């Protein structure tokens, strides 16, 4: 994998990789940050609850060992099972306050005293914070108890305190460890996502590289094995390359055909002008004009062939042509019948379709005796057939290929240039269509069958496989 170009493009302002990495970083940071806060908060509460439970247990132990001596005041009848109460200024303290403010303390308080006990609420355990003898922050639990003595029940306030240093250090260590762990996890996740994005976009970079090589003429096709997500894009690019190549090839052929077609008429025209034959010159001039117009139409159709949105309704075009031809052939009484699938749509420019159908229908009217039929039908998925039939003499066996050549006319008695059917064949091939000529089984004359890529209006277009 070539990481250097990918990493170089990572910081481009319009880089997909950069956008995905930034969004991933933000999402991972937000998600892991919230989880880390929740974990730290929960563990802090758990640590504090554990410390309070231990402190409450020691408070119960001190209360259980508390007694009252009328001579000395409150006393502990037995030591509390925590050696820290015996070590001076250890951070673990207890204090008893009897009637008249008489106080007895643990050895750990040395000559210091805890703050006076609160009196509200009178029942239950009270929790608060205060400063210890070393200025440390203390967590204090206190409770008022009634101790039986010879003189009745004596009220005594019992206080037990722990320094928060140990709990605070434990919470700080937990917080730093959780933050470090989640930071490493987040960094790893972002790095993995960045590598996955770079690897996942590799086919696009390969496609761009091969497309540049096609443009530079170093290769003819894109050979990337694309994943299914971008395979349609690569297929369309390849189709566009082929279409452009075909367009260039058609333009080259048009130029060659035009040059070849003009060569003889120009020579004849030159000889006619040199000999002063103006009638012959005019004939050759008309021939030249027809040839130029024919190749211009072919060039235009070649440019439009395969273009998106070039779609026409053949039945509507045939009906419009039929209306016009009925007027032109009214003297001969030609009956023109147009029928078929109204929803049929062909992939061809409307002007080119008019040119093709116009030539076929005019040819049928010219050679037909009195009847011309046009029918539009759906052949199969993706193909539309337009059948133009007449009741004329039709074609002799073996003539169907000859009449599709430019300038060939089997009936010299009829006016024309011999380019009509050739133009239809050329235009049909440019649109990936076909023109076939055969004898009509219904009317007995010529049957011209034009097939073009198409669909019904209610269906999606399906291109050729």
N, C-alpha and C positions, 0 to 999 in steps of 0.2 A: 504494500500500500504506500502510495506516495503522500506522505504526511506533510511535507514542506509546503507545496502549493495550497493544500487544504488549510494548514495553520496560518499561512500568509493571508488567505482570504477570510480567516476567522474574524478579523477586526475590521473588515470592510463594512461601511455603513449599511449597505443593502445585502449583507451576507445572511443567507438562511441559517447557516451554521451558527453565526453570532447570535441571531435572534433566538434560536432554540436553546443555546447554551445560557443566554441571559435569563430567559424565561424559566429554564430549569433551575438555575441558581437561585432566582427569587423564590420559586415555589419550594425548593428543598430547604432554603434558609428559613422561610416562613413556617413550613411544616415541622422541620426538626426543631426550630426555636420554640414553637408552641409545645411540642412534646417534651423538650428538655425542661422548659419552665414547669410543666405539669409534674414531671418526674422529681425535680428538685423540690418543688413545693410539697408534694406528697411525702417525700422522704424527710424533709425538714419537720413536717408535722409529726411524722412517726418518731423521729429522734427526740423531739420535744416531749411527745407523749410518753416515751419510754423514760426520759429523765424525770418527768413529773410523777410517773408511777413509782419510780425508785424513791423519789423524795417523799411521796405520800406513805410509802412503806416504812421509811425511817421515822416519819412523823408518828405513825402508829406505834412503832417500837418505843419511841421516847415517851409517848403518852402512857403506854403500858407499864413503863418503868418508873413513872412519876409518883411521888408520894409527898406527904407534908409532915414536917417535924415542927411542932410549936416552938421549939427552942431556936431552930436555925432557919425555918422557912421551907420552901420547896426543895426536894432532893430527888436524886435518881437512886432507886434501890438496887439497880444493877447496871453495868456498863452497856452501852449500845454496841452492837456487833459491826462497828466500822472504825478501823484504826485511824482514819483521817480525822476523826473528832479529837484524837489525842495529840495530833501534830500541830504545833502553833502555826496559825495563819495558813492553814492548809486549803481553805476555801470551803470546808465543810463545817458547819456550825449548828449548835442548838442553844436555845435559851429558854429558861423558865421564869415567868413573872408572877409572883404571888401577891397576896393582900398587902397593901401599903407600899407597893412598888418594889418589893424585895425580889432581886434577880439572882438566878444561878445560871452559869454558862458552861459550855464545854471548854476544855483546856485549849482547843484550837483558837478560841477567841482571845486568849491571853488576857490582857487588861482592857480589851475593847468590849463594846456592847452593841447589840443590834438595836434598831430603832424600836420605839415603844409599839406594842401590838395595837392593831385596829380594834375598834369595838363594834363595828357594823360590817356585815351582819353578825348577830350574836350567835347564831347557830351555824354549824357546819364548818368547812375548811375555807379559809381565805387565802388567796394567792396574790402576790404583789412582787414588785422589784424594789431593791434599795442598794445603796453602796455599802461594801464591806469594809473591814478595817484596813485593807490595803488599797482601797479605792476601786476595788473590782465590782463588777456588776453582779448582784446576787439575785437568785430566784428564791423567794421565801414562801413557805406554806406555814400557816399558823391556825391554831384552834383553841377555843376556850373549853376547859373541862372542869368538872366538879369532883374533887378528891375527898373521900371520906377520912375523917380524923376523929380524935376524942372529943373535939369541940363541934362536931357536925361536918357538914359539907363545905369545903373550902374552894373558891374559884381560883384557877391557875390558868394562865395563858402559855401555851407551848408553841415555840417557833423553831423551825428547822430551815436552814438555808444552804444552798449549793451555789458556788460560783459558776457563772455561765461560760467561763473560758473553755472548759472541755467540750461542752455542747456546741459552742460557737465554732471552735476549731474543727470539730467533726462535721458540722454543716458546711464550713468553708471548704474542707477537703472534698466533701461530696459534690459541692457545686462545681469546683474546678475540675474534678474528674469527669463529671457528666458533660460539662461544656467541652472539654478536650475530646471526649469520646464522640460526641455528636458532631463536633467540628471536623474530626477526621472522617467520620461517616459521610457527612455532607460533601466534603472535598472529594472523597472517593466516588460518591454517586455522580457528582457533576463531571468528574473526569471520565467516568465510564460513559455517561450520556454523550459527552463531547466526542469520544472515540466512536460510539455507535452512530452518531449523526454523520461524522466524517466518513465512516465506512458505508453507511446507508446511502449517502449522496454520491458515492464514488461512481455509480453508473451514469449519473448526470454529467459529472466532470469528464468521464470517458466519452460520452456522447458529444459533448462540446468540443473535445479534442479531435475526434474523428470528423465532426462536421467542418471544423476548420481545415482539416486535411482534404476533405472533399472540395471545399472552396478553393484551396490552393492547387487542386489538380493532382494531389499525391495519392488519392484513392477514389474509387468510383462509388462505393456504397458504405453505409454505416453497419459495422459488423458487431455492435454491442449486443451481448446477451442480456437484455434488460429484464428486470423484475416486472411482475404483472402490473404494478402500480404505474410504471412509466412506459410499459410496452406499447400502449396505444399512441403515446406521444412520439416514440421512436418510429413507429410504423407510419404515422402521418408525415413525419419529417422525411423518411425514406421515399414515401409516395410523392412528396413535393419535389424532391431531388429528381426522381424519375420523370415527373411531369415537366419540370424545367428542361431536363435533358431532351425529352421528346419534343418540346417546343422549339428548342434550338435546332434539333435535327430536322424538324418539319420546315423551319425557316430556311435551312440550308438546301433542302430538297426543292422548296418553292423557287428559290433563286436559280437553282440549276435547271429546273423544269421550264421556268420562264425564259431563261436564256436559250435553252434548246428549242422551245416553241417559237420564239421570235426570230430565230436564225433564218429559217427558210422564207417566211413572209417578208422580212426586211430585204433579203436578197432579191426576191421577186419584185418588191416595190422599187428597189433601186434600178433594176433593169427596166421596169415599166416607165419610170421617170426619164431614164436615159433615152428610151425609145419614143418618148412622147405619148405613151398609151395612158391617158388620163383615166379612162374607164377601168382599166386593169389596176391602176394605182388606187382608185377609190375602193375597189373590191378588197385589195390587200390592206388598205387603211382600216376598213371595217373589220377585217379579220384580226388585225393587230389590236383594235379596240376590244373585240370580244375576248381575245386571249388575255389581255391585261385585266379586264373586268373579272374574268374567271379566276385568275390567280390572286387578285385582290380579295375576292370572296373566300378563296381557300385560306389565304393568310389570316383573314379576320376570323374565320371559323376555327383555325388552328389555335389562335390566341384565346378564344372563348371556350374551346373544348376542355372539359373537366373543371371549369370554374364553378365556384360555389354559387348557388342561387339561380343558375341558368336552367330554368324549367318552363315548359310550355304545355298547353292543353291541345293535343292534336285534333280532337273532334271539333273544337271551336275554330281552329285554323282551317280545317277541311271544309266546314260549313261556310265560312267567309269566302274561301276560294270558289266553292261550288256556286254561291250566289253570283259572283263576278263572272264565272265562266258560262253560266246559264244565259246571261245577257249577251255575251260575245258569240255564243253559238245558237242563239234563238232562231236564226234563219235556217239552220240545219236541223232544228228540233231535237237536239241532244238532250236526253234525260239523265240528269246527274242525281244520284241518290247517295246520301251520306248518313251513316248509322254507326252505332258502336257504344263504347264505354265512355260516358261523359266524365267520369272521375279519373280517367287515364291522364298521366303526366309523364312527359319524356324529358330527359336531361339534354336539352338542346336550346340554343337561343331561338327566340320566336321568329326572328328575321330569317335565320338559317332554315328553320323548320318550314316556314312559308316558301322559301326558295326550293326546298326539296319537294314538298307536296305540290307546289305550283308546277314544277317541271313534269312530275308524274301525271297529274290530273290534266294538264294541257296536252301532254303527249297522248293520253287516253282519248281526250276529245278530238284530237287531230286525226287519229287513226281509227277511232271507233265509228261504227255505223249509226248508232242511235242511242246506245245505252252505256252509261259509266256508273260504276258502283265503288264506293269508298267505305271501308269498314275498319274501325279501331277496336282492338281487343287486347286483353292481357294474355300473353303467351305463358309465362310462368313468373315466379318471383323475380322481380328486377328487370323484366323485358316487356316491351309494348310492341305490338305488330300493327302496321298500317297497310292494308291490302287495297290496291287500286286496280280495278278490272275494267275491261272494255269488251265490246263485241266485234272488234275489228278482225283483221286477218291473223293477228298474232305473230309469233316468230316461227321461222323454220327451225328444224332441229339443228343444233350447233351454232345458231346465231346469237344465243343469249350472252355469251362472253364478248362477242365482237361489238355489240351495240354499246357496251360500257366503255369502249375506247373513245378518246377525244377525237371528234371530227368524223366519226364513222356514222353514215346514214344508209340504212338498207333500202329505203325508198327515196330515190332522188327526185321523185315527182312532187314530194311534199316539201314546203319551204322549211328552212331551218339551218342551223350551223353544225348539228351533230354533237353539240357539247352538253345538251340537257341531261341525259342519263349519266354521262361521265361526271358532271357536277354533282348530281345526287349521290353517286357512288363515293366520290371523294369526300363530300361533306359527311356522309354516314360513317365512313371509316374514321374520320377525325373524332366523332363522338362515340367511338367503340360500337358502331352499329354495322348493319349489313344491308345490302340491296340484292335481292335475287329476282330473276325474271323466269317465268314459266307460262304455260298455257292455262288459261282460266277454265276451270271445270264447270263453272256456272254460266258464264256468258260466251265462252268459246274463243275469246280473243287473248290479249296479253294480260297477265296477272303480275303486277310489280309489287313485291312484298318488301316493305321497309321495316326493319326491326331496330329499335333504339333502347338503350337503358332507360328504365322508368319505373313507375309505381302507380298505385291508385292514390287518390288524394287523401284517403282515410288511413293510409299506411305510411310507415317510415321507408325512406329510400334504402335499398340494400345494394351496395356497390358490387362489382364483380369480385369473385374470390381471387 
